[in-house]
Amino acid sequence: MAEQTTPQRAGEPAGAGATAGGSAIAAGTKPDAAVVRDALGVGIAVGLSGFAFGVTSAGSGLSLLQTCALSLLVFTGASQFALVGALAAGGNPYTAAAGAFFLGVRNSFYGLRLSQLLALPRAVRPLAAHWVIDETTAVTLPQPTRRAARIGFTVTGLTLYVLWNLTTLVGALGAEALGDTDAWGLDAASPAVFLALLAPMLKTTTERVTAGLAVVLALGLLPLLPAGVPVLVSALAAPAVLFMKGRDKGPPPRNAQHAQHVQHAQHDENAPHVEGAKGSHTITPEEGR
């Protein structure tokens, strides 16, 4: 990636915007190496948790082929864990699949934003859509340029896809050696990773309240509803918080008339004055017509 010199500001001597080497990365750009480093960090950290899915899936009664097929074809950790968790709890397979499907619908909304940001050729979009998940979105969106976004998306997606499927295979093969998967708590690995990615993005009070309410709904309804349903119901936290926020704003301010008076006063101050025998007189817009 060629280095770009920073633009010279007014009043600065020539060369003031350059570094000692004679060039610098322009504002708003990011070195390719830094993007690759961040993408590899996320891809490796999350990819290794595929081992937990392989163990949990095998413990829920799925075969090795079924477990590996889920990682290869579905490739969205939260939905995969929701599916095998519901099956392990004795849920209906169709209900478990429906819950996993609706949980994965969120990736469609990610795709709407990433398609504009990445602007990939049409030929590769179907393949890239398979990598539109929480982790690739989290790495891609903060990038300052399209080039950096494409690098972040590609490196994260490729690293995560390869590692996730390899560790799924290893986990499924080693499930029998580990014994009871509930004793290891491996089913909590995917939610923990998801929360680790989500936490830094909760910057406003509204976002934190929404996330907190969603957690309360999911945990509170867990013993009351079938497996997988509490997660879907927790999505109602977003419209509920937005509705309450709109009510807290109250009625519109009662200063509309005051604003009009101020506007007319300022207009009158700017109106031309004429001197006459009886003193100065302001020419109003009506008199000027």
Order of alpha helices (4+ residues) and beta strands (2+ residues): alpha-alpha-alpha-alpha-alpha-alpha-alpha-alpha-alpha-alpha-alpha-alpha-alpha-alpha-alpha-beta-beta-alpha
